[in-house]
Amino acid sequence: MNKVILAALATPIILASCGTALGGSDGSEKILSVTTSHTSAGAPVLCNSVNGADTGTQITIALAAAGTLQNVKVNLTDAAGKTVGTTDVSGSTLLKGDKDGEYKLPVTRRANESLTVNSAVTSPAAVTVSGSPVATLKADIVINRSRSSVKLASTVALPVYASCTK
């Protein structure tokens, strides 16, 4: 009887050490900020077109994560939780953040929801938005290591505007 109880108590520890849990091993993984290359009244926005052209809006995700990252998957999700755009970024190409263990992950989003990984962060530029937002999107990430994955959900809902002007 005592052996059965000990085995039951040890099972969660064994499973966690195998990387089956979605939480980070030390809890250091977190999204620090989500910013965009377009702002309206100081707030980040996504534009389907700027001055009539789909030049894309860069989304920069600042994150903290310890250890060696194999890759980071970026998912754009709509208000219903449906993934509308996705891309993978190699851990070796992540930009270093302001402190050790911090990274910046810049991706450009186009109107068709495609995402392109960028090699530099674009400075924000003020835009004027027209009408109401046509959608809201969140940038969620999955950090992958050799033995574990950590899913981090953004709390920042980015409004998407059909048309913006500079």
N, C-alpha and C positions, 0 to 999 in steps of 0.2 A: 504494500500500500504506500509506504513512504517513497519507494522508488518511482511510482507512478506520479506522485505529487511533485517530486523533484524534476522529473522529465517535463511535466506540464509547465512548471515555472521557468525552466531553461529554454523552452521552445522560442519565445519571443526574442530572447537575446541572440540565439543562433540565427534566426531569420533576419534580424536587423544587421548582424555582422556579415551576412551574405549579400547585402545590398538590395534586398527585396522591398524595403520600405521606401516610400517616395521622399521622406524627409531627409535632410542632410545629416551626415554623421556627426557634425559638430554644431549644426544650426547656424553656421556663418553665411549661408547662401541667402541673399535677398536682393530685390530690385531696389536700388537707391533712388532712381529718378527715371522719368520718361519725358523727353523733350522733343520738339520738332523744329525743323528749319523755317517754319512759318508760324507766326504768332499774330493773334488779333486781340487787342487790348491787353497785351502781355501774357495771354494764355495760349498754350500750344493748340494748333489746329492742323487738320489735313485738308489739302486742296486737290480736287480732281483736275482742275486747270487753274493756271495763273496767267492772267492776261491772254486768255484764249488758248494756251498751249499746255499739254500734259507733260510738264517738266518733272513731276514727281515731288514728293515731300519727304525729306529725310526724317526718320525717327531714330533718336539716339537713346539707347537703354544703358543706363549706368548700373552695374551690378557688382556685388561683392561675393566672392567665392574663394575658398581656400583650396589648396591642392592643385593637381594637374587636371585641366579640363580637356577632354578629347574634342568635344564640340558642343555648341549651343544651338538649339533649335528655336527659332522665333516663329510664333503663331499669332497672326492677327485674327481676333475673334470679334464677331458682331454682338449686338445687344442680346441676341437669343443664345449666345454661346457657340455658334457655328464658326468653325475655322474657315476664313475666306482667303487667306494668304499664308504661305509658309516658306521658310528657307533655313538651311543649315549653315552655321559658321564654324569653321575649324578653330579649335582652341588656340592653335599657334598664330592665328591671324587676328585675334582679339586685340584691341588697342588697350594699352596700359592706362589705368585711371590715375587719380591724384595720389592714392596711397597704395601700399603693397596689398595685394589681394583684391584690388578694385579694377574693373574693366569697363571699357566703353564699347558698345556694339552699335555702329551706325548702319542702318539699312534704308534704302529709298523705296517708298511705296508709290506705285502708279495708280491711275484711276481704275485699271482692270484688276487691281489687288495684287499684282505681281510685286515681289520683293527682290531687290538687288543689294548685295553686300557692298559697303563702301570702305575705302581705305583711309578716310579722314572724316572728321566731324565738321559739318557746315555750320557757320554762325547763323543764329536766328535772324530772320528778316520780318519786319512788320508787313502785314497784308490787310486789305479791307475785304470782308466777307460779304456775300450777297445772300439774302434770304435766310431761311432756317437750315440747320444741318440736315443732310439727306440720310445720315447714319451716324453711329458712334462705333468706334473700334477700340479694342484693348490689345496691347502687345504683351502676350504671355510668353514665357520661355521655359525650356527644358534644358537643364545642364546635364550633360552626359560625361561620366567618368568610366574607367574600365570596368568597374563592378557595381556602379549605382547610377541612378538618375534622380534628379531633383526637379520637380515642376514648381515654378513660381508664377503666380497669377498677379498681374498688374491691377492696381486699384484706380489707375488713371484712365478715364474714358475720353478718348480723343474725338471731338466732333469732326465730321467730314462735310465739307462744303463743296457744292457743284462748281462754284466759280469764285475765284479770289482775284484781287488786283493789287499790284504794287504801286 
